[in-house]
Amino acid sequence: MPKKPNIVLCTCDQLRAFEVGCYGNEVIRTPNVDRLAEEGVRFETAITNFPVCMAARSVLISGQYNRSCTGGVSNVHYPSRPGDVNMPEYPDFGRPHLKLPTLPEVLHEFGYYNAAIGKWHIHSWPDEVGFDYYLIPRVHHCHSGQSFTENGGPEFVPAGWSVDFEAEQVEQLVRERKESDQPFFLYYNISPPHCPVADAPEEYLTMYSPDEVPIRPNVDLTVPLKNQDYWFKVYRWDFRYYNLHLPYTEQLPEGYSLRHLIAEYCGVTTWMDEAVGRMLRALDRAGLSDNTIVVFTSDHGDNLGSHGLVQKGGPTEESIRVPMVLRWPQLAGAPDVVQEPVISLVDLMPTLVDLVGGEIPDHCHGHSFAPVLRGDRGTSSEDHAFVETANGVGLRTPTHLYALNWEGPARILNETPTCFYDMTHDPYQLNNMAGTGEQRGIAEVLDRRLRLWHEETPWREAS
């Protein structure tokens, strides 16, 4: 029997689709992600199902919407430490979330060796949800002086940049698995371009001129962001500013502006892309590229000043739209680009299980895109993706974005929409049609679809 394909699921953190060359960005250099797209399949409209780190990653690894796999929790909390709202340094004990078999647990049934390297940010430890090996940093974000644990062993701080150290460990794992007859699943998580954007090699910080970086039309450079200095420092230094207030984080470079922040974000995006390249070259050297499914995506995007907003979390295109490419040379007849339907993170588990010949678990909420990848142009799943946020729920179709907020803490949806956009004619969300009566027929269809999903998709109370 031929060996099942290896799988590398590579995510980065806080990368929106618009900052990648294969999605049309002509300034930021991402040759390795672009190579994956050229050699594989690019999904034009890919969506995160919850634009916050832990929630998105829980969806991805479980194949369920966040309300079902975590009970709607958007970040890690310490049940053993009530009232502690600081970002936890490592996962907590037990398995309060992800109660049903995860992607690595399902793959284990098919004989896979499962490894996780890089950012984790899921409530449980990796071995509790199906990983045979893991090397993860603290959840606290930094790229220098970062602490790691290998399989729960003693904490250590490797020399140099954490991004480079993790890439070295990926290269080593690929070398070691080269001689094995057992297929492997590698869950490789790269932290950039998530902040701290200033904690990076100088070559990337100065790679792009602030005067030349692309500015989206929904960014108004003439109006300062709310709490702008605070957010600039958070973007540049993350917890070393907002939590520790280390003196060097308190000062911004002279004349620092949103353009400078975006330039640094672009630089660490290229740094992330180089880590992707190291992984791809390791597969090439080991002779494993032909029989390895490689997926590249992000957990969510970043507003970066669009609509006057920072970070992520809401139903904006900048927050929910992510890159997604898949390469497997053995796929016959796969399209170069999937324009429709919309794919989302919840679809990855059923798609990967389907591609390796497994049976998709009944608890998966997503749809398999394997038929589309195999060239069946007439076969597709639903054409839309659902998005959860802390304030409500949304629906992204190939042409529209529709969202409803909670009426109150009882998870009852408002009667009227929060936003309704025609993404074909208004891709920058400058004309909110909610409540205007415009395109009323489409709005009514989307409203019914979203409310039905809300009624039928169960909540699991977090323990």
C-alpha positions in Angstrom: 0.0 0.0 0.0 1.5 3.4 -0.9 2.4 5.7 1.9 -0.2 8.3 2.8 0.9 11.9 2.0 2.7 13.9 4.7 0.9 17.1 5.7 2.4 20.5 6.7 -0.2 23.0 8.0 1.7 26.2 8.2 0.0 29.2 9.7 1.3 32.7 10.5 -0.3 35.2 12.8 -2.2 38.3 12.0 -1.6 38.3 8.2 -4.3 39.7 6.0 -4.5 38.4 2.5 -3.8 41.8 0.9 -0.1 41.8 2.0 0.9 38.8 -0.1 2.2 39.0 -3.7 0.0 36.2 -5.0 -3.0 38.2 -3.8 -2.0 41.2 -5.7 0.4 43.1 -3.5 3.1 44.5 -5.7 5.3 45.9 -3.0 5.8 43.3 -0.2 8.1 40.5 -1.2 6.7 37.1 -0.4 8.4 34.8 -3.0 7.9 31.6 -1.0 4.2 31.9 -0.4 3.9 33.0 -4.0 5.8 29.9 -5.1 3.3 27.7 -3.1 0.4 29.5 -5.0 2.1 29.0 -8.3 2.7 25.3 -7.7 -0.7 24.7 -6.0 -4.1 26.2 -5.6 -4.9 29.6 -4.3 -8.3 30.3 -2.7 -9.4 33.8 -3.7 -11.7 34.4 -0.7 -10.6 32.7 2.5 -12.0 33.7 5.8 -11.2 33.2 9.5 -14.2 32.0 11.5 -13.3 34.1 14.5 -10.7 36.9 14.1 -8.9 36.4 17.4 -5.9 34.2 17.9 -7.0 31.4 20.3 -10.5 31.2 18.9 -9.3 30.9 15.3 -6.7 28.3 16.2 -9.2 26.3 18.1 -11.6 26.3 15.1 -8.8 25.2 12.8 -7.6 22.3 14.9 -11.1 21.1 15.8 -13.1 21.5 12.6 -15.8 23.1 14.7 -17.1 26.7 15.2 -15.7 28.4 18.3 -19.0 28.3 20.1 -19.0 24.5 19.9 -15.3 23.7 20.5 -14.6 26.3 23.3 -18.1 27.5 24.3 -17.4 30.8 22.7 -14.2 31.6 24.6 -12.0 34.0 22.6 -8.8 33.8 24.7 -7.1 31.5 27.2 -8.2 31.8 30.8 -7.0 30.2 34.0 -9.8 28.4 35.7 -7.5 27.9 38.7 -6.7 31.6 38.9 -10.1 33.5 39.0 -9.8 37.1 38.0 -6.4 36.7 36.3 -6.8 38.6 33.0 -3.1 38.6 32.0 -2.1 36.7 28.9 -1.1 33.2 30.2 2.5 32.1 29.5 1.6 28.5 28.7 -1.6 26.4 28.3 -3.6 25.5 31.4 -4.0 21.9 32.5 -6.8 19.6 31.4 -9.0 19.7 28.4 -11.7 22.3 29.1 -12.1 22.9 25.3 -11.8 20.7 22.2 -13.7 17.8 23.7 -14.1 15.9 20.5 -11.3 14.4 18.4 -9.1 17.0 16.8 -7.3 17.0 13.5 -4.1 15.3 14.9 -6.2 12.8 16.8 -8.1 11.8 13.7 -4.8 11.6 11.7 -3.3 9.5 14.4 -6.0 6.9 13.7 -4.6 6.8 10.1 -1.1 6.2 11.3 0.3 9.7 11.4 3.1 11.0 13.5 2.0 14.5 14.8 4.3 17.4 15.6 3.6 21.0 16.5 6.4 23.6 16.3 5.9 27.3 17.0 3.2 29.5 18.4 0.5 27.4 20.1 -2.1 29.6 21.8 -4.7 26.9 22.5 -6.0 26.2 25.9 -4.7 22.6 26.3 -1.2 21.3 26.0 -0.5 19.9 22.5 -0.1 16.3 23.8 -3.6 16.5 25.3 -5.1 17.0 21.8 -3.2 14.5 19.8 0.4 15.6 19.2 3.3 13.2 19.7 5.9 16.0 19.8 5.8 19.7 20.4 8.1 22.6 20.7 6.2 25.8 21.7 7.1 29.3 23.0 5.3 31.2 25.7 2.1 32.8 24.5 3.6 36.2 25.3 4.7 37.6 21.9 8.4 38.4 21.4 10.9 37.4 18.8 14.1 37.8 20.9 14.7 36.3 24.3 11.7 34.0 23.8 11.3 31.1 26.2 10.4 27.6 24.9 9.5 24.2 26.2 10.0 20.9 24.3 7.4 18.3 25.3 6.8 20.1 28.5 10.4 19.9 29.6 12.5 22.6 31.3 12.0 26.1 29.9 14.9 27.4 27.8 15.8 30.5 25.8 17.6 29.8 22.5 20.1 32.3 21.1 19.1 34.6 18.3 15.6 35.1 16.9 12.8 32.8 17.8 11.5 32.7 14.2 14.9 31.4 13.0 15.1 28.9 15.8 11.7 27.5 15.0 12.6 27.3 11.3 15.8 25.3 12.2 13.7 22.9 14.3 11.4 22.4 11.3 14.3 21.7 9.1 15.6 19.1 11.6 12.2 17.4 11.9 11.9 17.1 8.2 15.4 15.5 8.0 14.5 13.0 10.7 11.2 12.0 9.1 12.8 11.5 5.7 13.8 7.9 6.5 10.5 7.0 8.2 7.8 4.9 6.5 5.3 6.6 8.8 3.5 9.7 7.4 3.8 12.9 9.4 1.6 15.9 10.2 3.5 19.0 11.0 1.6 21.9 12.5 4.0 24.8 12.0 3.1 28.2 13.4 5.1 31.3 12.6 4.4 34.3 14.8 5.1 37.3 12.5 3.7 39.6 11.3 1.9 39.7 14.7 3.5 42.3 16.9 6.0 43.1 18.2 7.0 44.4 14.8 10.0 46.2 16.1 11.5 43.1 17.7 13.0 41.9 14.4 16.3 41.9 12.4 17.2 45.4 11.2 17.2 44.3 7.5 13.5 43.6 7.7 12.7 46.8 9.7 14.3 49.0 7.1 13.3 46.9 4.0 10.4 49.1 3.0 10.2 52.8 2.9 7.2 54.3 4.7 6.6 56.6 1.8 6.2 53.7 -0.6 4.1 51.1 1.3 0.6 50.5 0.0 -2.2 52.3 2.0 -5.7 50.9 1.6 -8.3 53.5 0.5 -10.2 53.0 3.8 -7.3 54.4 5.8 -7.5 58.1 6.5 -3.9 59.3 7.2 -5.1 62.8 8.1 -7.0 61.6 11.2 -4.9 60.1 14.1 -6.0 56.7 15.4 -7.8 56.6 18.8 -5.1 56.3 21.5 -2.6 56.3 18.7 0.6 56.5 20.7 -0.5 53.6 22.9 -1.3 51.4 20.0 1.9 52.2 18.1 3.9 51.1 21.2 1.8 47.9 21.5 2.4 47.1 17.8 6.1 47.7 18.2 6.7 45.9 21.5 3.6 44.0 22.6 3.6 42.9 26.3 7.0 44.4 27.0 5.2 47.7 26.6 1.5 47.1 27.7 2.4 44.8 30.6 6.0 45.4 31.7 6.4 49.0 30.5 10.1 48.5 29.9 11.7 52.0 29.5 12.9 51.4 25.9 9.3 50.6 24.8 8.0 54.0 26.1 9.5 56.1 23.3 8.6 56.1 19.7 11.1 57.1 17.0 10.9 60.7 16.0 8.2 61.3 13.4 6.8 57.8 13.8 3.5 57.5 11.9 1.0 54.9 10.7 3.1 54.7 7.5 6.1 53.7 9.6 4.1 51.0 11.4 2.8 49.6 8.1 6.4 49.6 6.7 7.5 47.5 9.7 4.6 45.2 9.3 5.5 44.7 5.7 9.1 43.9 6.7 8.2 41.2 9.2 5.8 39.8 6.7 8.8 39.2 4.4 10.6 37.7 7.4 7.7 35.3 7.9 7.9 34.4 4.2 11.6 33.5 4.5 10.7 31.0 7.3 8.1 29.5 4.8 10.9 29.2 2.3 13.2 27.4 4.7 10.4 24.8 5.3 9.8 24.4 1.6 13.5 24.0 0.8 13.8 21.4 3.6 11.1 19.3 2.0 12.9 19.7 -1.4 16.2 18.5 0.1 14.6 15.5 1.8 12.8 14.5 -1.4 9.4 14.8 0.3 7.8 17.6 -1.7 6.0 15.4 -4.2 4.1 13.5 -1.5 3.5 16.3 1.0 0.3 18.4 1.2 1.4 21.9 2.2 -1.3 24.4 3.4 -0.4 28.0 4.2 -2.8 30.4 5.9 -3.2 32.8 8.8 -5.4 32.8 11.9 -6.8 36.3 11.1 -5.9 39.6 9.6 -5.1 43.1 11.0 -7.0 46.4 10.5 -3.8 48.5 10.5 -5.7 51.7 10.5 -8.5 50.8 8.1 -11.7 52.5 9.3 -9.6 54.0 12.0 -9.3 50.6 13.7 -6.3 48.6 15.0 -5.6 44.9 15.5 -8.5 42.6 14.8 -11.7 41.2 16.2 -14.6 42.6 14.1 -16.4 42.0 10.8 -14.0 44.0 8.6 -12.4 42.6 5.5 -9.0 43.5 6.9 -9.7 41.5 10.1 -11.4 38.4 8.6 -9.8 37.9 5.1 -6.7 35.7 5.1 -4.5 34.1 2.5 -4.9 30.4 1.9 -3.0 28.2 -0.6 -2.6 24.5 -0.8 0.0 22.5 -2.7 0.1 18.8 -3.4 1.8 17.8 -6.7 -0.2 14.6 -6.8 -3.5 16.4 -7.2 -4.7 15.9 -10.8 -6.8 18.5 -12.5 -6.7 21.0 -9.6 -7.5 24.6 -10.6 -4.9 27.3 -10.2 -7.3 29.6 -8.4 -10.6 28.8 -6.6 -12.7 32.0 -7.1 -15.8 30.5 -5.5 -17.0 29.3 -3.0 -15.6 31.0 0.1 -13.4 28.7 2.2 -12.7 29.2 5.9 -10.5 27.8 8.6 -13.3 25.4 9.8 -13.1 23.7 6.4 -9.4 22.7 6.7 -9.9 19.7 8.9 -12.5 17.9 6.8 -10.6 18.8 3.6 -7.3 17.4 4.8 -8.9 14.2 6.2 -10.7 13.7 2.9 -7.6 14.2 0.9 -5.7 11.5 2.8 -8.6 9.1 2.3 -10.1 9.2 5.8 -13.7 9.5 6.9 -14.7 13.0 8.0 -16.0 12.9 11.6 -19.6 13.8 12.1 -18.8 16.6 14.5 -16.9 18.6 11.9 -18.9 21.8 10.9 -16.8 22.6 7.9 -17.0 21.3 4.3 -14.4 19.3 2.4 -13.0 21.1 -0.6 -11.2 18.0 -1.8 -13.6 17.5 -4.7 -12.8 21.0 -6.0 -9.1 20.4 -5.5 -9.4 17.2 -7.5 -10.7 19.1 -10.4 -14.5 18.5 -10.0 -15.6 22.0 -11.0 -19.2 21.1 -10.6 -18.8 20.1 -7.0 -18.6 22.6 -4.2 -19.8 23.1 -0.7 -21.9 26.0 0.5 -20.8 29.3 -1.1 -20.4 31.2 2.2 -18.5 31.2 5.4 -19.7 32.2 8.9 -17.8 34.5 11.2 -18.2 34.8 15.0 -17.0 37.8 17.0 -17.2 38.8 20.6 -20.2 41.0 19.6 -22.2 38.9 17.3 -22.1 36.8 14.1 -21.5 37.4 10.4 -21.8 35.9 7.0 -19.3 36.3 4.1 -20.4 35.2 0.6 -18.4 35.7 -2.6 -20.2 39.0 -3.0 -21.5 40.3 0.3 -20.7 40.7 4.0 -23.6 40.7 6.5 -23.4 40.9 10.3 -25.7 40.9 13.3 -24.7 42.0 16.8 -25.9 40.5 20.1 -28.9 42.3 21.6 -27.5 41.5 25.1 -25.7 38.9 27.1 -28.3 36.2 26.3 -26.9 35.7 22.8 -30.1 37.0 21.2 -29.5 38.6 17.8 -30.6 42.1 17.0 -33.5 42.7 14.7 -31.4 44.9 12.4 -28.0 44.3 10.9 -24.8 45.9 12.1 -23.3 46.0 8.7 -24.2 45.0 5.1 -21.7 45.5 2.3 -21.6 44.7 -1.3 -18.0 43.4 -1.5 -18.0 43.3 -5.3 -18.7 47.0 -5.8 -17.5 48.2 -2.4 -14.4 46.1 -1.4 -13.2 48.6 1.1 -16.5 48.7 3.0 -17.1 52.4 2.5 -20.9 52.2 2.1 -22.7 50.4 4.9 -26.1 49.5 3.5 -27.5 48.2 6.8 -30.9 49.7 7.4 -30.9 51.7 4.1 -33.2 49.4 2.1 -30.6 49.0 -0.6 -30.4 45.5 -2.0 -33.2 44.5 0.3 -33.8 41.1 -1.3 -30.2 40.0 -0.9 -30.2 41.3 2.7 -33.3 39.3 3.6 -31.8 36.1 2.2 -28.6 36.6 4.1 -30.5 37.5 7.3 -32.5 34.2 7.1 -29.4 32.2 6.4 -27.4 33.7 9.3 -30.2 33.4 11.8 -30.8 29.7 10.8 -27.1 29.0 11.3 -27.2 30.7 14.7 -30.2 28.6 15.8 -28.8 25.3 14.5 -25.1 25.6 15.6 -24.9 24.5 19.2 -23.0 26.2 22.1 -21.0 24.2 24.5 -20.6 25.7 27.8 -16.9 26.0 28.6 -15.8 24.2 31.7 
